[in-house]
Amino acid sequence: MDQNQKRDWSINDFEVGKPLGRGKFGRVYVAREIKEQLIVNLSKYVVALKVIFKEQLEKY
């Protein structure tokens, strides 16, 4: 993948780990990018993944 190309992420691109925190609108988890077999340049980034509660968003 060219460095200038944008990538669309999905939950299937990550291994979701331990929860880091919780707030009014959702939870935050530590996650790691899953390295695909065919793409050698992906780096297994470790990120914070925010999961937002849909019910809370609909209220506001």
LINCOR-V13753 format. One record per residue. N is the residue number from 1. RES is the residue in one small letter. NEAR is the number of other ideal C-beta (glycine too) atoms within 8 Angstrom. D_FIRST is the distance of its C-alpha to the first C-alpha in Angstrom with 2 decimals. Layout:
# LINCOR-V13753
n-><N N>
res-><RES RES>
near-><NEAR NEAR>
d_first-><D_FIRST D_FIRST>
This chain:
# LINCOR-V13753
n-><1 2 3 4 5 6 7 8 9 10 11 12 13 14 15 16 17 18 19 20 21 22 23 24 25 26 27 28 29 30 31 32 33 34 35 36 37 38 39 40 41 42 43 44 45 46 47 48 49 50 51 52 53 54 55 56 57 58 59 60>
res-><m d q n q k r d w s i n d f e v g k p l g r g k f g r v y v a r e i k e q l i v n l s k y v v a l k v i f k e q l e k y>
near-><6 4 4 3 6 3 5 4 5 5 5 5 7 12 6 8 7 5 7 7 6 6 7 3 7 10 9 12 12 11 12 11 12 9 8 6 4 4 8 4 5 8 6 8 6 7 9 8 10 7 8 8 8 6 6 11 9 6 5 4>
d_first-><0.00 3.79 6.36 8.46 6.93 9.15 8.94 12.24 13.78 16.66 19.34 18.10 15.11 17.87 20.92 23.65 26.30 29.56 30.67 30.77 32.95 34.42 35.41 37.01 33.93 32.10 30.94 28.31 26.80 24.86 21.63 18.92 15.33 15.40 13.15 11.95 13.34 10.73 7.71 9.35 7.76 9.01 12.41 14.89 15.77 19.38 20.10 23.13 22.83 25.50 27.07 29.27 32.43 32.58 36.41 36.50 34.26 36.47 39.50 38.24>
